[in-house]
Amino acid sequence: MSTQTESAVRYEKDADGIVTLTMDDPNASANTMNEAYARAMEAAVDRLAEEVGAEGSDVKGVDRQREEDLLRRVVTSRA
């Protein structure tokens, strides 16, 4: 299992290629949609877009139209 820690959004991909994003700020007693969350979610979405777009991606359950929409949003947000 692949896990990203020390972040307000935990990114986990299991052996079946299923990605789970969990909001869990290790530095706060309650989860809030603050600056740390925004940075962590952007990083998680960027990572997911890269993994989905990679040749031979093992991420499962991605609708190709949604994949295109996700990639378009990532590119647009960087412009």
C-alpha positions as CSV (number, residue, x, y, z in Angstrom):
1,M,0.0,0.0,0.0
2,S,1.3,3.4,-0.9
3,T,0.7,6.2,1.7
4,Q,1.4,9.9,1.9
5,T,1.7,11.0,5.5
6,E,2.3,14.3,7.4
7,S,-0.4,16.0,5.3
8,A,-3.9,17.3,5.9
9,V,-5.0,14.9,3.2
10,R,-3.8,11.3,3.4
11,Y,-3.4,9.6,0.0
12,E,-3.5,5.8,0.0
13,K,-3.5,3.4,-2.9
14,D,-4.1,-0.3,-2.2
15,A,-2.9,-3.3,-4.0
16,D,-6.0,-3.3,-6.3
17,G,-5.2,0.3,-7.5
18,I,-8.0,1.9,-5.5
19,V,-7.1,5.4,-4.2
20,T,-8.6,6.7,-1.0
21,L,-8.1,10.4,0.0
22,T,-8.8,11.0,3.7
23,M,-8.9,14.4,5.3
24,D,-6.9,14.0,8.6
25,D,-4.8,17.0,9.7
26,P,-2.1,15.5,12.1
27,N,-1.4,19.0,13.4
28,A,-5.0,19.9,14.5
29,S,-7.6,18.5,16.8
30,A,-10.3,19.1,14.2
31,N,-10.2,19.0,10.4
32,T,-10.9,22.3,8.7
33,M,-10.7,23.4,5.1
34,N,-7.8,25.8,5.8
35,E,-4.6,26.7,3.9
36,A,-2.9,23.4,4.8
37,Y,-5.9,21.5,3.6
38,A,-6.0,23.4,0.3
39,R,-2.3,22.7,-0.4
40,A,-2.6,19.1,0.6
41,M,-5.7,18.5,-1.6
42,E,-4.1,20.2,-4.5
43,A,-1.0,17.9,-4.1
44,A,-3.3,14.9,-3.8
45,V,-5.3,15.8,-6.9
46,D,-2.0,16.5,-8.8
47,R,-0.7,13.1,-7.8
48,L,-3.9,11.4,-8.8
49,A,-3.9,13.1,-12.2
50,E,-0.3,12.0,-12.8
51,E,-1.0,8.4,-11.8
52,V,-4.2,8.2,-13.9
53,G,-2.5,9.8,-16.9
54,A,0.5,7.6,-16.7
55,E,1.0,4.8,-19.2
56,G,0.0,1.5,-17.7
57,S,-1.7,3.2,-14.7
58,D,-3.1,0.8,-12.2
59,V,-5.6,3.2,-10.7
60,K,-9.0,1.6,-10.9
61,G,-12.6,2.8,-11.5
62,V,-11.7,6.0,-13.3
63,D,-14.3,7.1,-15.8
64,R,-12.4,8.4,-18.9
65,Q,-14.7,11.5,-19.2
66,R,-14.1,12.3,-15.6
67,E,-10.4,11.7,-16.1
68,E,-10.3,14.2,-18.9
69,D,-12.3,16.7,-16.8
70,L,-9.9,16.2,-13.9
71,L,-6.8,16.7,-16.0
72,R,-8.4,19.8,-17.7
73,R,-9.1,21.3,-14.2
74,V,-5.5,20.7,-13.1
75,V,-4.1,22.4,-16.3
76,T,-6.6,25.3,-16.0
77,S,-5.8,25.9,-12.3
78,R,-2.1,26.2,-13.1
79,A,-2.7,28.7,-15.9
